[in-house]
């Protein structure tokens, strides 16, 4: 997830690791320097790194498969469900098109990366929705306890 706090933009380390694992694009060295300097005492995947160079910010602004958490926070449950449904439809259509491609075809590699990106986007959205439900239920529980 990407997030903005004032003038500071940040991105989750797990998103960087996903990009690296799937060889989608080359990650700038300055971002790797930050990943390697993260204090790994907690869960590294949940850590965020600050992006302070314009080139770093531009790099992540171009990646549409990494959600902006502020954007998601401003959506209703129905809007999130609509996005989830549209994403599932796009994934299925892409998978169907991919299944018709032959290995070695110029579209094969591109389609494979697109499916991986859509799958990651689906999982990220699902994780966000599940965490949002958990947070809301904790707030409701705490309100009930205080009543």
C-alpha positions in Angstrom: 0.0 0.0 0.0 1.0 3.6 -0.6 0.2 6.3 1.8 0.6 10.0 2.1 1.0 11.9 5.5 1.4 15.6 4.8 4.1 15.9 2.2 5.6 12.5 3.0 4.8 9.5 0.8 5.5 6.0 1.9 5.2 2.5 0.5 5.0 -0.9 2.2 8.1 -3.1 2.0 6.0 -6.1 0.9 5.0 -4.2 -2.3 8.7 -3.6 -3.1 9.5 -7.3 -2.5 6.5 -8.3 -4.7 7.9 -6.2 -7.5 11.3 -7.8 -7.1 10.0 -11.4 -6.9 8.0 -11.0 -10.0 10.6 -9.0 -12.1 7.9 -6.6 -13.1 10.2 -3.6 -13.4 13.6 -2.6 -12.1 13.5 -1.0 -8.7 15.7 2.1 -8.3 18.8 1.6 -6.1 17.8 4.4 -3.7 14.7 2.4 -2.8 16.7 -0.8 -2.2 19.0 1.2 0.1 16.0 2.1 2.2 14.7 -1.5 2.3 18.0 -2.8 3.5 18.2 -0.2 6.2 14.7 -0.9 7.7 14.8 -2.1 11.3 13.6 -5.7 10.9 12.7 -6.2 14.6 9.0 -6.4 13.6 7.3 -7.8 10.6 9.2 -6.4 7.6 6.3 -6.8 5.3 4.2 -4.4 7.3 6.9 -1.8 7.5 6.7 1.3 5.4 9.6 3.2 3.9 9.5 6.9 3.2 10.0 8.1 -0.3 11.8 11.5 -0.4 13.2 11.7 -3.9 11.0 12.8 -6.8 12.2 9.8 -8.8 11.1 7.4 -6.0 7.6 9.0 -5.7 7.2 9.0 -9.5 8.2 5.3 -9.7 5.4 4.3 -7.3 2.8 6.8 -8.6 3.0 4.9 -12.0 2.2 1.5 -10.4 -1.5 1.0 -10.5 -1.5 -2.4 -8.8 -0.3 -0.9 -5.5 -3.3 0.8 -3.8 -3.2 4.1 -2.1 -4.5 3.5 1.3 -6.0 7.0 1.6 -8.0 6.3 -1.5 -9.3 3.0 -0.1 -10.0 4.6 3.3 -12.4 7.1 1.6 -14.5 4.4 0.0 -17.7 2.9 1.3 -18.1 -0.9 1.7 -20.3 -1.0 -1.4 -17.7 0.9 -3.4 -15.0 -1.5 -2.3 -17.2 -4.4 -3.3 -17.7 -2.8 -6.7 -13.9 -2.5 -7.2 -13.4 -6.0 -6.0 -16.1 -7.3 -8.5 -14.6 -5.3 -11.4 -11.1 -6.6 -10.5 -12.3 -10.2 -10.4 -14.0 -9.8 -13.8 -10.8 -8.2 -15.3 -8.7 -11.0 -13.8 -11.0 -13.7 -15.3 -11.0 -12.1 -18.7 -7.2 -11.7 -18.7 -6.8 -15.3 -17.6 -9.0 -16.5 -20.4 -7.0 -14.5 -22.9 -3.8 -15.7 -21.4 -4.9 -19.4 -21.6 -5.2 -18.9 -25.4 -1.6 -17.6 -25.7 1.2 -19.9 -26.5 4.5 -19.9 -24.7 7.0 -17.9 -26.8 4.3 -15.6 -28.2 5.2 -12.0 -27.6 2.1 -11.5 -25.6 2.7 -14.5 -23.3 5.2 -12.8 -21.0 3.2 -9.6 -20.9 0.0 -11.4 -20.1 1.7 -13.5 -17.4 2.9 -10.3 -15.7 -0.5 -8.7 -16.0 -2.1 -11.8 -14.4 0.4 -11.7 -11.6 -0.2 -8.0 -11.0 -4.0 -8.4 -11.0 -3.7 -11.3 -8.6 -1.6 -9.2 -6.3 -4.0 -6.3 -6.6 -6.9 -8.7 -5.7 -5.1 -10.0 -2.7 -4.1 -6.6 -1.5 -7.7 -5.3 -1.7 -8.9 -8.4 0.0 -6.4 -8.0 2.8 -7.4 -4.3 3.2 -11.1 -5.2 3.3 -10.5 -7.9 5.9 -8.4 -5.6 8.1 -11.0 -2.9 7.8 -13.7 -5.3 9.0 -11.5 -6.4 11.9 -10.8 -2.8 12.9 -14.4 -1.8 12.7 -15.4 -4.9 14.8 -12.8 -3.9 17.4 -14.2 -0.4 17.5 -17.7 -1.7 17.9 -16.6 -4.2 20.6 -14.8 -1.4 22.5 -17.9 0.8 22.3 -20.0 -2.0 23.7 -17.6 -2.6 26.5 -17.7 1.1 27.5 -21.5 1.3 27.4 
